[in-house]
């Protein structure tokens, strides 16, 4: 009969052990050596606390009932004793909650002798269900009063109104109250309760008790009597509170969400374009300044909270990064780093709207940033800026998943209020939801801004994004997970209007795009027109400045005429043709360029010789004046090439003075290593789960077999054995193994592994050659290879 915790785990079938691992995946990270090690881990504080974090309100109260109903002498309880404390709900619901606790091994043992895992008392409140400690533990006089139930009722009924209010407050939990030293009138009801021994003075943990009783505690018996209307555990809700939600049409939800998704993509692009045109400096303490955040918010047409969320999402997705400014600007006193779009932004901008939305939303789901903190003040009364380290919160991704999963569990199209959803989350995981109200509210606000929800309900493509890829039967180890949420992208693509490759030019030089422009059309419009409004149909305007900008980037007048003739579905106005021609006629009158270095000399013949010298052709010299040559190469390379060719040039500064300097040593830029966050416990299923269970079984068999090893083998490991005075010699062990190979008999082998640990194993030798023993382990159904010099003993099985 199983008596210990490890024996109960060992007696489970493979399905039961696999169910425990699935419900508590942290137990196998890493995989324990055997079931005894698994039992130790299952009773540890960290593992028990992590398991309790995932339990709902009703199950936690049933666990409190198990703690309250434990016998004083044996610390055991039973299913019937727990049901006696929960008479307000159906006994079947209580049994289901008890089964949830037993399958997780927070309760273990037979139904008539259940035991609570010891670590539960360490990681939970010392006051189960908000009830205090027993009266006989707190005070003898209070114990006498509580023993007489009739006297206790009369005393409570005789309590003054103020004292009764104190009792009702403490009975609701927690059962601890504090005396107010400054307001003595408020202490009078408490003094009366203490004098009647209904409240017991106690001291704070770690502090000596005070004569006046700074803290008071309500005994458990009094609290249970005051809860006679609601029950000993208080109000019990076996089932989650279903929010009262308005059910909206699915098509309307998807349409609203798709429109918001387009708007989020457009606003993100506008923010990044604003930062590309005018990079924002990185603050000395890190992050984006308030003024820059307001500037990009105005450019994108969103409020500051929305701009902060989009900036954080773009940074997490790799579209925005930090880049060093040039040396001249740094010397002028500006910040050493600025925020700029990265190279990935160009690839992102060239993809479809649905793919761009998916990249932003996936980054938002996993980023460890709580954007709702931006704009608030920290503990030192300093503002929290966007992209600043102060907005980092490790639990933000889990809070988003919890909030969206709670919304996904409701009826399709359900749009509940945020407060109702928070109540549901508080029931589903009270320990985890405690202190996460702001994170959950930020999750709902972010989902609405990014278009994951529409009209307050979860969209169909949002559900696909949360569901993730289905497990691949051809990839049981999960080493090739699907990278992109293809189903969500396809679903959003069907909802978005098709990209257009044309526009409508009007007489006032406005350009109307009747839909989302294709990437190529969007790039052309950015060069030749100024945006005026965005939406389902965006409006641009052609101005002299926009035409000049197009000519600056390389367009010719003929190219612009061709673009408008090819793209416009309406006749091109004559005013637009005149505008392009007039602007092009004035363009290019002055020319400028850049050169990496120059070479000047008063000797024109010498410069002619250098220009004709083939040995310096690699520096691409070009003559711009009789006494001046320029090269696109830097000065150091120009001087080096000329000196190698036999010339004797010298460098000069901006004023023309000769400048002699020692070459600087080149150094690579310092990089801060990025340390990846450890992944969470894996969700095991199928072949991987079966493999973990089999590994535990084999390790358990090996450990138990080593304990049954013969006395000679154990003595060879250095253990003290009565009556044994000598250790079997190595040569005798080799003789036993050779005979076992011939007889095909099983032997006990003692050996030292590569880590120096001494082990024993019962095997059947197959061969001995080349310094190795090969043997079969029939219990584990595996073949082992032992180095002969590591074998310490060998004894034939008795």
MOHUTA-V735343 format. One line per field, one symbol per residue. ss: DSSP state (@ for helix, = for strand, . for the rest). phi: phi as a letter, one per 40 degrees, with the letter a starting at -180 (. if undefined). A space follows every 50 residues. Layout:
BEGIN
ss=???
phi=???
END
This chain:
BEGIN
ss=....@@@@@@...@@@@@@@@@@.@@@@......@@@@@@@@..@@@@@@ @@@...@@@@@@@@@@@@........=.@@@@@@......@@@@@@@@@@ @@@...==.....===.@@@@@@....@@@....@@@@.@@@@@@@@.@@ @@@@@@@...@@@@@@@@@@@....===.....@@@@@@@@@@@@...== ==............====.@@@@@@@...................==..@ @@@@@@@@@@@@@@@@@@@@@@@@@@@..===.....=.@@@@@@@@@@@ ...@@@@@@@@@@@@@...=====..@@@@@.....=====.@@@@@@@@ ..@@@@@@@@@@@@@@..=.@@@...=.....=..=..@@@=...@@@@@ @@@@@@@@.....==..@@@@@@@@@@@.@@@@...@@@@@@@@@@@@@@ ..==..==.@@@@@@@@..................@@@@@@@@@@....= ..===....====...=.@@@@@@@@@@.====....====..@@@@@@@ @@....@@@@@@@@@@@=.....@@@@@@@@@@@@@..........==== ...@@@@@@@@@.@@@@@@..====..====...@@@@@@@@@@...... ==.....==..........................@@@@@@@@@@@@@@@ @@@@@@@...@@@@@@.............@@@@@@@@@@@@@@..===== ==.....============..======....======@@@======..
phi=.cbccccccccccdcccccccccbcccbbccccaccccccccbccccccc cccccccccccccccccccccccbfbbacccccccbccbccccccccccc ccccgcbahcdcacbcddccccbbccbdfgcccdccccaccccccccccc ccccccccccccccccccccccgccbbbccccbccccdccccccccgcbb cbbccgbccbccgcbbbcdccccccccccchdcgcbbcbcccccbccbcc cccccccccccccccccccccccccccbdccccccghbcccccccccccc gbcccccccccccccccgcbabbccccccccchcccbbcacccccccccc cccccccccccccccbccbbccccgcbcccgbccccgcccccaccccccc ccccccccccccgcbcccccccccccccacccccgbdccccccccccccc gcbbfgbccccccccccgccccccbccgcbcccbccccccccdccccccb baabcbccgcbbbcicccdccccccccbabcbabicbcbbbcbdcccccc ccchcbcccccccccccccbdccccccccccccccccgcbbaabbcabbb accccccccccccccbcccfcacbadbbbbacccccccccccccchcbcb cbcccgccbbacccccbcccbcccccccccdcccagcccccccccccccc cccccccccdcccccccgccbcgbbacdcccccccccccccccfbcbcbb abcccgccbbacbbcbabafgbbbabbcccfabbbbcccccbaabccc
END
